[in-house]
């Protein structure tokens, strides 16, 4: 199981990759690539949230 810091890092990476993919989709006029980029950003946000929750829970112990 990944630690909170690992989840946060993976989430940030997914968000960054999603932004690039979305921009590439806009630049090429590919709605499909743009949508995939937006979805990847959402996934990254959820991963970061999971990491934050793990870290918060760890601090409360």
PQR file of N, CA, C, O and H, with PARSE charges and radii, in Angstrom:
ATOM      1  N   UNK A   1       0.848  -1.180   0.000 -0.4000 1.5000
ATOM      2  CA  UNK A   1       0.000   0.000   0.000 -0.0000 2.0000
ATOM      3  C   UNK A   1       0.892   1.242   0.000  0.5500 1.7000
ATOM      4  O   UNK A   1       1.866   1.309   0.750 -0.5500 1.4000
ATOM      5  N   UNK A   2       0.564   2.207  -0.827 -0.4000 1.5000
ATOM      6  CA  UNK A   2       1.345   3.425  -0.961 -0.0000 2.0000
ATOM      7  C   UNK A   2       1.144   4.332   0.248  0.5500 1.7000
ATOM      8  O   UNK A   2       0.074   4.358   0.856 -0.5500 1.4000
ATOM      9  H   UNK A   2      -0.228   2.152  -1.436  0.4000 1.0000
ATOM     10  N   UNK A   3       2.190   5.070   0.579 -0.4000 1.5000
ATOM     11  CA  UNK A   3       2.088   6.018   1.686 -0.0000 2.0000
ATOM     12  C   UNK A   3       1.344   7.266   1.219  0.5500 1.7000
ATOM     13  O   UNK A   3       1.082   7.447   0.030 -0.5500 1.4000
ATOM     14  H   UNK A   3       3.059   5.049   0.085  0.4000 1.0000
ATOM     15  N   UNK A   4       1.014   8.111   2.171 -0.4000 1.5000
ATOM     16  CA  UNK A   4       0.323   9.352   1.835 -0.0000 2.0000
ATOM     17  C   UNK A   4       1.151  10.232   0.912  0.5500 1.7000
ATOM     18  O   UNK A   4       0.622  10.854  -0.010 -0.5500 1.4000
ATOM     19  H   UNK A   4       1.227   7.965   3.137  0.4000 1.0000
ATOM     20  N   UNK A   5       2.467  10.281   1.167 -0.4000 1.5000
ATOM     21  CA  UNK A   5       3.334  11.105   0.329 -0.0000 2.0000
ATOM     22  C   UNK A   5       3.415  10.550  -1.085  0.5500 1.7000
ATOM     23  O   UNK A   5       3.457  11.311  -2.051 -0.5500 1.4000
ATOM     24  H   UNK A   5       2.897   9.776   1.916  0.4000 1.0000
ATOM     25  N   UNK A   6       3.438   9.218  -1.211 -0.4000 1.5000
ATOM     26  CA  UNK A   6       3.489   8.605  -2.537 -0.0000 2.0000
ATOM     27  C   UNK A   6       2.196   8.882  -3.311  0.5500 1.7000
ATOM     28  O   UNK A   6       2.233   9.188  -4.503 -0.5500 1.4000
ATOM     29  H   UNK A   6       3.405   8.600  -0.425  0.4000 1.0000
ATOM     30  N   UNK A   7       1.072   8.774  -2.637 -0.4000 1.5000
ATOM     31  CA  UNK A   7      -0.204   9.058  -3.292 -0.0000 2.0000
ATOM     32  C   UNK A   7      -0.271  10.514  -3.745  0.5500 1.7000
ATOM     33  O   UNK A   7      -0.752  10.810  -4.838 -0.5500 1.4000
ATOM     34  H   UNK A   7       1.041   8.526  -1.669  0.4000 1.0000
ATOM     35  N   UNK A   8       0.213  11.416  -2.900 -0.4000 1.5000
ATOM     36  CA  UNK A   8       0.201  12.831  -3.253 -0.0000 2.0000
ATOM     37  C   UNK A   8       1.095  13.095  -4.463  0.5500 1.7000
ATOM     38  O   UNK A   8       0.730  13.869  -5.348 -0.5500 1.4000
ATOM     39  H   UNK A   8       0.603  11.175  -2.011  0.4000 1.0000
ATOM     40  N   UNK A   9       2.267  12.453  -4.503 -0.4000 1.5000
ATOM     41  CA  UNK A   9       3.184  12.639  -5.626 -0.0000 2.0000
ATOM     42  C   UNK A   9       2.598  12.075  -6.918  0.5500 1.7000
ATOM     43  O   UNK A   9       2.685  12.706  -7.971 -0.5500 1.4000
ATOM     44  H   UNK A   9       2.563  11.824  -3.784  0.4000 1.0000
ATOM     45  N   UNK A  10       2.002  10.888  -6.833 -0.4000 1.5000
ATOM     46  CA  UNK A  10       1.373  10.295  -8.014 -0.0000 2.0000
ATOM     47  C   UNK A  10       0.214  11.162  -8.495  0.5500 1.7000
ATOM     48  O   UNK A  10       0.007  11.330  -9.697 -0.5500 1.4000
ATOM     49  H   UNK A  10       1.931  10.376  -5.977  0.4000 1.0000
ATOM     50  N   UNK A  11      -0.525  11.700  -7.556 -0.4000 1.5000
ATOM     51  CA  UNK A  11      -1.649  12.569  -7.905 -0.0000 2.0000
ATOM     52  C   UNK A  11      -1.191  13.824  -8.620  0.5500 1.7000
ATOM     53  O   UNK A  11      -1.785  14.238  -9.616 -0.5500 1.4000
ATOM     54  H   UNK A  11      -0.356  11.563  -6.579  0.4000 1.0000
ATOM     55  N   UNK A  12      -0.128  14.427  -8.104 -0.4000 1.5000
ATOM     56  CA  UNK A  12       0.405  15.637  -8.734 -0.0000 2.0000
ATOM     57  C   UNK A  12       0.909  15.328 -10.143  0.5500 1.7000
ATOM     58  O   UNK A  12       0.711  16.120 -11.064 -0.5500 1.4000
ATOM     59  H   UNK A  12       0.355  14.090  -7.295  0.4000 1.0000
ATOM     60  N   UNK A  13       1.561  14.175 -10.308 -0.4000 1.5000
ATOM     61  CA  UNK A  13       2.061  13.777 -11.624 -0.0000 2.0000
ATOM     62  C   UNK A  13       0.905  13.553 -12.592  0.5500 1.7000
ATOM     63  O   UNK A  13       0.984  13.961 -13.750 -0.5500 1.4000
ATOM     64  H   UNK A  13       1.722  13.531  -9.559  0.4000 1.0000
ATOM     65  N   UNK A  14      -0.161  12.914 -12.136 -0.4000 1.5000
ATOM     66  CA  UNK A  14      -1.323  12.685 -12.991 -0.0000 2.0000
ATOM     67  C   UNK A  14      -1.996  13.992 -13.378  0.5500 1.7000
ATOM     68  O   UNK A  14      -2.457  14.150 -14.509 -0.5500 1.4000
ATOM     69  H   UNK A  14      -0.225  12.582 -11.195  0.4000 1.0000
ATOM     70  N   UNK A  15      -2.049  14.917 -12.449 -0.4000 1.5000
ATOM     71  CA  UNK A  15      -2.654  16.213 -12.760 -0.0000 2.0000
ATOM     72  C   UNK A  15      -1.833  16.945 -13.819  0.5500 1.7000
ATOM     73  O   UNK A  15      -2.392  17.520 -14.753 -0.5500 1.4000
ATOM     74  H   UNK A  15      -1.674  14.789 -11.531  0.4000 1.0000
ATOM     75  N   UNK A  16      -0.513  16.924 -13.674 -0.4000 1.5000
ATOM     76  CA  UNK A  16       0.352  17.598 -14.635 -0.0000 2.0000
ATOM     77  C   UNK A  16       0.243  16.944 -16.021  0.5500 1.7000
ATOM     78  O   UNK A  16       0.134  17.632 -17.036 -0.5500 1.4000
ATOM     79  H   UNK A  16      -0.059  16.457 -12.915  0.4000 1.0000
ATOM     80  N   UNK A  17       0.273  15.627 -16.043 -0.4000 1.5000
ATOM     81  CA  UNK A  17       0.157  14.916 -17.320 -0.0000 2.0000
ATOM     82  C   UNK A  17      -1.204  15.177 -17.959  0.5500 1.7000
ATOM     83  O   UNK A  17      -1.309  15.319 -19.178 -0.5500 1.4000
ATOM     84  H   UNK A  17       0.361  15.068 -15.219  0.4000 1.0000
ATOM     85  N   UNK A  18      -2.233  15.239 -17.138 -0.4000 1.5000
ATOM     86  CA  UNK A  18      -3.567  15.522 -17.646 -0.0000 2.0000
ATOM     87  C   UNK A  18      -3.671  16.907 -18.254  0.5500 1.7000
ATOM     88  O   UNK A  18      -4.328  17.091 -19.279 -0.5500 1.4000
ATOM     89  H   UNK A  18      -2.148  15.124 -16.148  0.4000 1.0000
ATOM     90  N   UNK A  19      -3.025  17.881 -17.628 -0.4000 1.5000
ATOM     91  CA  UNK A  19      -3.042  19.250 -18.163 -0.0000 2.0000
ATOM     92  C   UNK A  19      -2.354  19.299 -19.522  0.5500 1.7000
ATOM     93  O   UNK A  19      -2.831  19.959 -20.445 -0.5500 1.4000
ATOM     94  H   UNK A  19      -2.491  17.731 -16.796  0.4000 1.0000
ATOM     95  N   UNK A  20      -1.222  18.593 -19.638 -0.4000 1.5000
ATOM     96  CA  UNK A  20      -0.515  18.549 -20.918 -0.0000 2.0000
ATOM     97  C   UNK A  20      -1.371  17.871 -21.988  0.5500 1.7000
ATOM     98  O   UNK A  20      -1.446  18.339 -23.125 -0.5500 1.4000
ATOM     99  H   UNK A  20      -0.833  18.057 -18.889  0.4000 1.0000
ATOM    100  N   UNK A  21      -2.004  16.781 -21.617 -0.4000 1.5000
ATOM    101  CA  UNK A  21      -2.842  16.036 -22.559 -0.0000 2.0000
ATOM    102  C   UNK A  21      -4.038  16.884 -23.001  0.5500 1.7000
ATOM    103  O   UNK A  21      -4.410  16.894 -24.175 -0.5500 1.4000
ATOM    104  H   UNK A  21      -1.943  16.401 -20.694  0.4000 1.0000
ATOM    105  N   UNK A  22      -4.627  17.591 -22.044 -0.4000 1.5000
ATOM    106  CA  UNK A  22      -5.761  18.456 -22.373 -0.0000 2.0000
ATOM    107  C   UNK A  22      -5.323  19.561 -23.339  0.5500 1.7000
ATOM    108  O   UNK A  22      -6.018  19.857 -24.311 -0.5500 1.4000
ATOM    109  H   UNK A  22      -4.325  17.584 -21.091  0.4000 1.0000
ATOM    110  N   UNK A  23      -4.169  20.163 -23.062 -0.4000 1.5000
ATOM    111  CA  UNK A  23      -3.656  21.228 -23.935 -0.0000 2.0000
ATOM    112  C   UNK A  23      -3.351  20.690 -25.331  0.5500 1.7000
ATOM    113  O   UNK A  23      -3.614  21.358 -26.331 -0.5500 1.4000
ATOM    114  H   UNK A  23      -3.605  19.922 -22.272  0.4000 1.0000
ATOM    115  N   UNK A  24      -2.799  19.488 -25.395 -0.4000 1.5000
ATOM    116  CA  UNK A  24      -2.508  18.877 -26.696 -0.0000 2.0000
ATOM    117  C   UNK A  24      -3.807  18.621 -27.457  0.5500 1.7000
ATOM    118  O   UNK A  24      -3.875  18.822 -28.669 -0.5500 1.4000
ATOM    119  H   UNK A  24      -2.585  18.945 -24.583  0.4000 1.0000
ATOM    120  N   UNK A  25      -4.820  18.185 -26.749 -0.4000 1.5000
ATOM    121  CA  UNK A  25      -6.111  17.953 -27.382 -0.0000 2.0000
ATOM    122  C   UNK A  25      -6.718  19.229 -27.925  0.5500 1.7000
ATOM    123  O   UNK A  25      -7.289  19.238 -29.016 -0.5500 1.4000
ATOM    124  H   UNK A  25      -4.765  18.022 -25.764  0.4000 1.0000
ATOM    125  N   UNK A  26      -6.595  20.310 -27.167 -0.4000 1.5000
ATOM    126  CA  UNK A  26      -7.113  21.599 -27.628 -0.0000 2.0000
ATOM    127  C   UNK A  26      -6.340  22.078 -28.845  0.5500 1.7000
ATOM    128  O   UNK A  26      -6.922  22.576 -29.808 -0.5500 1.4000
ATOM    129  H   UNK A  26      -6.130  20.303 -26.281  0.4000 1.0000
ATOM    130  N   UNK A  27      -5.010  21.921 -28.792 -0.4000 1.5000
ATOM    131  CA  UNK A  27      -4.166  22.401 -29.886 -0.0000 2.0000
ATOM    132  C   UNK A  27      -4.416  21.638 -31.187  0.5500 1.7000
ATOM    133  O   UNK A  27      -4.347  22.215 -32.272 -0.5500 1.4000
ATOM    134  H   UNK A  27      -4.537  21.516 -28.010  0.4000 1.0000
ATOM    135  N   UNK A  28      -4.703  20.348 -31.077 -0.4000 1.5000
ATOM    136  CA  UNK A  28      -4.913  19.534 -32.271 -0.0000 2.0000
ATOM    137  C   UNK A  28      -6.379  19.418 -32.661  0.5500 1.7000
ATOM    138  O   UNK A  28      -6.705  18.867 -33.712 -0.5500 1.4000
ATOM    139  H   UNK A  28      -4.759  19.879 -30.195  0.4000 1.0000
ATOM    140  N   UNK A  29      -7.251  19.929 -31.828 -0.4000 1.5000
ATOM    141  CA  UNK A  29      -8.675  19.844 -32.105 -0.0000 2.0000
ATOM    142  C   UNK A  29      -9.265  18.471 -31.807  0.5500 1.7000
ATOM    143  O   UNK A  29     -10.331  18.115 -32.310 -0.5500 1.4000
ATOM    144  H   UNK A  29      -6.987  20.377 -30.974  0.4000 1.0000
ATOM    145  N   UNK A  30      -8.555  17.707 -30.981 -0.4000 1.5000
ATOM    146  CA  UNK A  30      -9.016  16.367 -30.631 -0.0000 2.0000
ATOM    147  C   UNK A  30      -9.799  16.418 -29.317  0.5500 1.7000
ATOM    148  O   UNK A  30      -9.218  16.521 -28.237 -0.5500 1.4000
ATOM    149  H   UNK A  30      -7.690  17.997 -30.572  0.4000 1.0000
ATOM    150  N   UNK A  31     -11.105  16.346 -29.429 -0.4000 1.5000
ATOM    151  CA  UNK A  31     -11.948  16.369 -28.238 -0.0000 2.0000
ATOM    152  C   UNK A  31     -11.708  15.158 -27.356  0.5500 1.7000
ATOM    153  O   UNK A  31     -11.820  15.239 -26.133 -0.5500 1.4000
ATOM    154  H   UNK A  31     -11.577  16.263 -30.307  0.4000 1.0000
ATOM    155  N   UNK A  32     -11.378  14.031 -27.982 -0.4000 1.5000
ATOM    156  CA  UNK A  32     -11.139  12.793 -27.230 -0.0000 2.0000
ATOM    157  C   UNK A  32      -9.892  12.932 -26.345  0.5500 1.7000
ATOM    158  O   UNK A  32      -9.914  12.551 -25.175 -0.5500 1.4000
ATOM    159  H   UNK A  32     -11.287  13.965 -28.975  0.4000 1.0000
ATOM    160  N   UNK A  33      -8.821  13.470 -26.902 -0.4000 1.5000
ATOM    161  CA  UNK A  33      -7.591  13.662 -26.124 -0.0000 2.0000
ATOM    162  C   UNK A  33      -7.804  14.693 -25.028  0.5500 1.7000
ATOM    163  O   UNK A  33      -7.303  14.538 -23.915 -0.5500 1.4000
ATOM    164  H   UNK A  33      -8.803  13.779 -27.853  0.4000 1.0000
ATOM    165  N   UNK A  34      -8.541  15.737 -25.342 -0.4000 1.5000
ATOM    166  CA  UNK A  34      -8.847  16.769 -24.354 -0.0000 2.0000
ATOM    167  C   UNK A  34      -9.634  16.174 -23.190  0.5500 1.7000
ATOM    168  O   UNK A  34      -9.349  16.473 -22.030 -0.5500 1.4000
ATOM    169  H   UNK A  34      -8.948  15.863 -26.247  0.4000 1.0000
ATOM    170  N   UNK A  35     -10.612  15.340 -23.490 -0.4000 1.5000
ATOM    171  CA  UNK A  35     -11.433  14.703 -22.449 -0.0000 2.0000
ATOM    172  C   UNK A  35     -10.588  13.750 -21.605  0.5500 1.7000
ATOM    173  O   UNK A  35     -10.751  13.679 -20.387 -0.5500 1.4000
ATOM    174  H   UNK A  35     -10.843  15.097 -24.432  0.4000 1.0000
ATOM    175  N   UNK A  36      -9.690  13.022 -22.255 -0.4000 1.5000
ATOM    176  CA  UNK A  36      -8.808  12.112 -21.507 -0.0000 2.0000
ATOM    177  C   UNK A  36      -7.924  12.904 -20.552  0.5500 1.7000
ATOM    178  O   UNK A  36      -7.667  12.462 -19.433 -0.5500 1.4000
ATOM    179  H   UNK A  36      -9.557  13.079 -23.245  0.4000 1.0000
ATOM    180  N   UNK A  37      -7.460  14.069 -20.988 -0.4000 1.5000
ATOM    181  CA  UNK A  37      -6.644  14.918 -20.130 -0.0000 2.0000
ATOM    182  C   UNK A  37      -7.410  15.417 -18.922  0.5500 1.7000
ATOM    183  O   UNK A  37      -6.886  15.442 -17.809 -0.5500 1.4000
ATOM    184  H   UNK A  37      -7.669  14.428 -21.898  0.4000 1.0000
ATOM    185  N   UNK A  38      -8.643  15.811 -19.146 -0.4000 1.5000
ATOM    186  CA  UNK A  38      -9.474  16.278 -18.032 -0.0000 2.0000
ATOM    187  C   UNK A  38      -9.731  15.142 -17.041  0.5500 1.7000
ATOM    188  O   UNK A  38      -9.700  15.346 -15.827 -0.5500 1.4000
ATOM    189  H   UNK A  38      -9.069  15.791 -20.050  0.4000 1.0000
ATOM    190  N   UNK A  39      -9.981  13.954 -17.567 -0.4000 1.5000
ATOM    191  CA  UNK A  39     -10.223  12.795 -16.701 -0.0000 2.0000
ATOM    192  C   UNK A  39      -8.982  12.455 -15.887  0.5500 1.7000
ATOM    193  O   UNK A  39      -9.081  12.094 -14.715 -0.5500 1.4000
ATOM    194  H   UNK A  39     -10.005  13.788 -18.553  0.4000 1.0000
ATOM    195  N   UNK A  40      -7.820  12.572 -16.510 -0.4000 1.5000
ATOM    196  CA  UNK A  40      -6.579  12.278 -15.799 -0.0000 2.0000
ATOM    197  C   UNK A  40      -6.341  13.308 -14.692  0.5500 1.7000
ATOM    198  O   UNK A  40      -5.807  12.972 -13.635 -0.5500 1.4000
ATOM    199  H   UNK A  40      -7.740  12.866 -17.463  0.4000 1.0000
ATOM    200  N   UNK A  41      -6.729  14.539 -14.930 -0.4000 1.5000
ATOM    201  CA  UNK A  41      -6.601  15.562 -13.895 -0.0000 2.0000
ATOM    202  C   UNK A  41      -7.496  15.246 -12.703  0.5500 1.7000
ATOM    203  O   UNK A  41      -7.093  15.428 -11.554 -0.5500 1.4000
ATOM    204  H   UNK A  41      -7.163  14.812 -15.789  0.4000 1.0000
ATOM    205  N   UNK A  42      -8.701  14.778 -12.973 -0.4000 1.5000
ATOM    206  CA  UNK A  42      -9.626  14.407 -11.892 -0.0000 2.0000
ATOM    207  C   UNK A  42      -9.036  13.247 -11.097  0.5500 1.7000
ATOM    208  O   UNK A  42      -9.063  13.251  -9.866 -0.5500 1.4000
ATOM    209  H   UNK A  42      -9.028  14.630 -13.906  0.4000 1.0000
ATOM    210  N   UNK A  43      -8.504  12.255 -11.809 -0.4000 1.5000
ATOM    211  CA  UNK A  43      -7.875  11.107 -11.144 -0.0000 2.0000
ATOM    212  C   UNK A  43      -6.734  11.585 -10.246  0.5500 1.7000
ATOM    213  O   UNK A  43      -6.596  11.119  -9.115 -0.5500 1.4000
ATOM    214  H   UNK A  43      -8.482  12.252 -12.809  0.4000 1.0000
ATOM    215  N   UNK A  44      -5.926  12.504 -10.744 -0.4000 1.5000
ATOM    216  CA  UNK A  44      -4.821  13.038  -9.952 -0.0000 2.0000
ATOM    217  C   UNK A  44      -5.298  13.769  -8.712  0.5500 1.7000
ATOM    218  O   UNK A  44      -4.698  13.651  -7.644 -0.5500 1.4000
ATOM    219  H   UNK A  44      -6.039  12.883 -11.662  0.4000 1.0000
ATOM    220  N   UNK A  45      -6.366  14.516  -8.852 -0.4000 1.5000
ATOM    221  CA  UNK A  45      -6.928  15.226  -7.703 -0.0000 2.0000
ATOM    222  C   UNK A  45      -7.422  14.266  -6.641  0.5500 1.7000
ATOM    223  O   UNK A  45      -7.278  14.511  -5.443 -0.5500 1.4000
ATOM    224  H   UNK A  45      -6.853  14.612  -9.719  0.4000 1.0000
ATOM    225  N   UNK A  46      -8.009  13.167  -7.098 -0.4000 1.5000
ATOM    226  CA  UNK A  46      -8.497  12.164  -6.149 -0.0000 2.0000
ATOM    227  C   UNK A  46      -7.323  11.475  -5.447  0.5500 1.7000
ATOM    228  O   UNK A  46      -7.393  11.198  -4.250 -0.5500 1.4000
ATOM    229  H   UNK A  46      -8.125  12.968  -8.071  0.4000 1.0000
ATOM    230  N   UNK A  47      -6.258  11.201  -6.180 -0.4000 1.5000
ATOM    231  CA  UNK A  47      -5.084  10.585  -5.572 -0.0000 2.0000
ATOM    232  C   UNK A  47      -4.464  11.511  -4.534  0.5500 1.7000
ATOM    233  O   UNK A  47      -4.078  11.076  -3.449 -0.5500 1.4000
ATOM    234  H   UNK A  47      -6.200  11.426  -7.153  0.4000 1.0000
ATOM    235  N   UNK A  48      -4.374  12.798  -4.880 -0.4000 1.5000
ATOM    236  CA  UNK A  48      -3.825  13.757  -3.918 -0.0000 2.0000
ATOM    237  C   UNK A  48      -4.686  13.812  -2.668  0.5500 1.7000
ATOM    238  O   UNK A  48      -4.168  13.860  -1.552 -0.5500 1.4000
ATOM    239  H   UNK A  48      -4.688  13.151  -5.761  0.4000 1.0000
ATOM    240  N   UNK A  49      -5.992  13.806  -2.852 -0.4000 1.5000
ATOM    241  CA  UNK A  49      -6.909  13.817  -1.713 -0.0000 2.0000
ATOM    242  C   UNK A  49      -6.730  12.586  -0.837  0.5500 1.7000
ATOM    243  O   UNK A  49      -6.756  12.676   0.391 -0.5500 1.4000
ATOM    244  H   UNK A  49      -6.412  13.767  -3.758  0.4000 1.0000
ATOM    245  N   UNK A  50      -6.549  11.448  -1.471 -0.4000 1.5000
ATOM    246  CA  UNK A  50      -6.307  10.207  -0.735 -0.0000 2.0000
ATOM    247  C   UNK A  50      -5.020  10.320   0.080  0.5500 1.7000
ATOM    248  O   UNK A  50      -4.974   9.905   1.237 -0.5500 1.4000
ATOM    249  H   UNK A  50      -6.527  11.375  -2.468  0.4000 1.0000
ATOM    250  N   UNK A  51      -3.986  10.880  -0.525 -0.4000 1.5000
ATOM    251  CA  UNK A  51      -2.719  11.063   0.175 -0.0000 2.0000
ATOM    252  C   UNK A  51      -2.859  12.023   1.351  0.5500 1.7000
ATOM    253  O   UNK A  51      -2.304  11.787   2.424 -0.5500 1.4000
ATOM    254  H   UNK A  51      -4.023  11.218  -1.466  0.4000 1.0000
ATOM    255  N   UNK A  52      -3.602  13.104   1.143 -0.4000 1.5000
ATOM    256  CA  UNK A  52      -3.844  14.059   2.225 -0.0000 2.0000
ATOM    257  C   UNK A  52      -4.580  13.389   3.381  0.5500 1.7000
ATOM    258  O   UNK A  52      -4.256  13.611   4.547 -0.5500 1.4000
ATOM    259  H   UNK A  52      -4.053  13.295   0.271  0.4000 1.0000
ATOM    260  N   UNK A  53      -5.569  12.570   3.047 -0.4000 1.5000
ATOM    261  CA  UNK A  53      -6.351  11.887   4.079 -0.0000 2.0000
ATOM    262  C   UNK A  53      -5.459  10.914   4.865  0.5500 1.7000
ATOM    263  O   UNK A  53      -5.557  10.830   6.090 -0.5500 1.4000
ATOM    264  H   UNK A  53      -5.832  12.390   2.099  0.4000 1.0000
ATOM    265  N   UNK A  54      -4.614  10.201   4.175 -0.4000 1.5000
ATOM    266  CA  UNK A  54      -3.700   9.264   4.846 -0.0000 2.0000
ATOM    267  C   UNK A  54      -2.771  10.004   5.798  0.5500 1.7000
ATOM    268  O   UNK A  54      -2.552   9.572   6.930 -0.5500 1.4000
ATOM    269  H   UNK A  54      -4.534  10.269   3.181  0.4000 1.0000
ATOM    270  N   UNK A  55      -2.229  11.120   5.330 -0.4000 1.5000
ATOM    271  CA  UNK A  55      -1.304  11.907   6.139 -0.0000 2.0000
ATOM    272  C   UNK A  55      -2.027  12.481   7.370  0.5500 1.7000
ATOM    273  O   UNK A  55      -1.491  12.484   8.478 -0.5500 1.4000
ATOM    274  H   UNK A  55      -2.407  11.471   4.411  0.4000 1.0000
ATOM    275  N   UNK A  56      -3.235  12.956   7.148 -0.4000 1.5000
ATOM    276  CA  UNK A  56      -4.014  13.528   8.253 -0.0000 2.0000
ATOM    277  C   UNK A  56      -4.335  12.450   9.288  0.5500 1.7000
ATOM    278  O   UNK A  56      -4.233  12.686  10.491 -0.5500 1.4000
ATOM    279  H   UNK A  56      -3.670  12.953   6.248  0.4000 1.0000
ATOM    280  N   UNK A  57      -4.713  11.298   8.825 -0.4000 1.5000
ATOM    281  CA  UNK A  57      -5.039  10.191   9.720 -0.0000 2.0000
ATOM    282  C   UNK A  57      -3.795   9.760  10.501  0.5500 1.7000
ATOM    283  O   UNK A  57      -3.879   9.432  11.684 -0.5500 1.4000
ATOM    284  H   UNK A  57      -4.796  11.105   7.847  0.4000 1.0000
ATOM    285  N   UNK A  58      -2.667   9.765   9.841 -0.4000 1.5000
ATOM    286  CA  UNK A  58      -1.403   9.354  10.469 -0.0000 2.0000
ATOM    287  C   UNK A  58      -1.033  10.340  11.596  0.5500 1.7000
ATOM    288  O   UNK A  58      -0.544   9.936  12.651 -0.5500 1.4000
ATOM    289  H   UNK A  58      -2.599  10.032   8.880  0.4000 1.0000
ATOM    290  N   UNK A  59      -1.276  11.631  11.349 -0.4000 1.5000
ATOM    291  CA  UNK A  59      -0.949  12.653  12.355 -0.0000 2.0000
ATOM    292  C   UNK A  59      -1.860  12.585  13.565  0.5500 1.7000
ATOM    293  O   UNK A  59      -1.459  12.970  14.663 -0.5500 1.4000
ATOM    294  H   UNK A  59      -1.674  11.958  10.491  0.4000 1.0000
ATOM    295  N   UNK A  60      -3.086  12.098  13.379 -0.4000 1.5000
ATOM    296  CA  UNK A  60      -4.041  12.052  14.475 -0.0000 2.0000
ATOM    297  C   UNK A  60      -3.778  10.896  15.445  0.5500 1.7000
ATOM    298  O   UNK A  60      -4.309  10.875  16.556 -0.5500 1.4000
ATOM    299  H   UNK A  60      -3.411  11.785  12.487  0.4000 1.0000
ATOM    300  N   UNK A  61      -2.976   9.964  15.026 -0.4000 1.5000
ATOM    301  CA  UNK A  61      -2.704   8.800  15.889 -0.0000 2.0000
ATOM    302  C   UNK A  61      -1.909   9.182  17.077  0.5500 1.7000
ATOM    303  O   UNK A  61      -1.592   8.331  17.907 -0.5500 1.4000
ATOM    304  H   UNK A  61      -2.544   9.981  14.124  0.4000 1.0000
TER
END
